[in-house]
Amino acid sequence: MKAQITAVLLSLLFYGCSFLDNKAILPRATGGAGEIILIMDSTKWAGALGDEIRNIFKAPFPGLIQDEPLFNLVRVDPDKFNSVLRNARNLVFVSTLEGNSRGDIILRNYFTKESQAKILADSNIYYTKQDDLFARDQAVMHLFQRNSDLLIDHLVANRTIIQNYFVNVQKSRYRKALYQAPREQGIENKLLENHQFFLQVPYGYEIGIETDHSIWIRLMDNKVDKNLFIAYKDYSEEQAFNREKIIAFRNKAWKQLLLGDDSLSYMITEPLVPIDSISLNLGEKFAVEVRGAWKLKNNSMGGPFLGYVFVDQSIGRLYYVEGFVYSPGKKKRNTLRELETILRTFQTQSEHSS
């Protein structure tokens, strides 16, 4: 708690970082989705501290066949950080109170003398975060300590916290962008009536195939094929949350939906790509998230997918909800993040009506 309070106080002690009552006068933040502008001294970037920063922000995005990083990281020398770059959507400042290079001095001068004294006195604090510092819809994080070794220790111990801050910011932005236009309420009503669940379906999606126990919803354009798939069955055993059981259910549901049991072109889970799985809460429901790759049995098409499994206890039903992408030769990270945003609007009928 002490470290949190001190970090809040530090956020008020940066030079040039006063909060504006009327943020409408700020320019709108610019930059691509998932791009982070990193302001950091070149010597530290080339050393162990830079290695750990890369481990955090350039870690592989899970579940992709072709490697893509969690974020596109663009490092900028402190003396090159100008009025254009400061309007970027995501900014990360990395500094320590040691060193006398030009970059070190510039970054150190972002802190007031009071802030520097607090950093020297308390080795537990290492970051602050601010919204709309230079522009609207902007996320800013300062990572700091008295020296590089102490900062590296904090970064290693808190890697997920730092990553999740920007991951969650990006999810919020996707949500705003996806639902600016009117949603497909006709599809939403059909999902409730025919399948007893609710999903916020963005504009442009259409129902591809529907059965008594599954539905495929898709949006196709000339760049990417975005897909939502939901299948369900009676819940009978806790082992249904095991990764192998999830993949077996997924494969069976897709085979039955697409082209029938006798087809050689039905969808399967790509066995050569490892399945990542974690347990989490989806709303108020326990869920297991799986990430991997799909392909058609004849190898003619393929791509990444993201799925969730959970139980609707009120009706004893096991749901599998998935987003998958077909976009050969193109980056897929941002599309998967978009589909994740949609999937996380899922509600059972009882949840939606409460």
Protein Blocks (a to p, Z undefined) as FASTA:
>chain_A
ZZmmmmmmmmmmcghiaccfblmlpccdeddehiacddddfklmmmmmlmmmmmmmmgcc
ehiabdcdfbdcddddfklmcfklmmpfbdcddddfedjdfklmmmmmmpcfklmmmmmm
mmkbcbdcdehklbghiacdddddfbfklmmmmmmmmmmmmmmmmmmmmmmmmmmmmmmp
ccdfklmmmmmmmnopacdddehiacfbdcfkbccdddddfkbccdddddddddfbfklm
pmklmmmmmmmmmmmmmnojkbckbccddfkbccddddddehjaccdddddddddfklpa
gcdddddddddfknopacddddddddehiafklmmmmmmmmmmmpccfklmmZZ
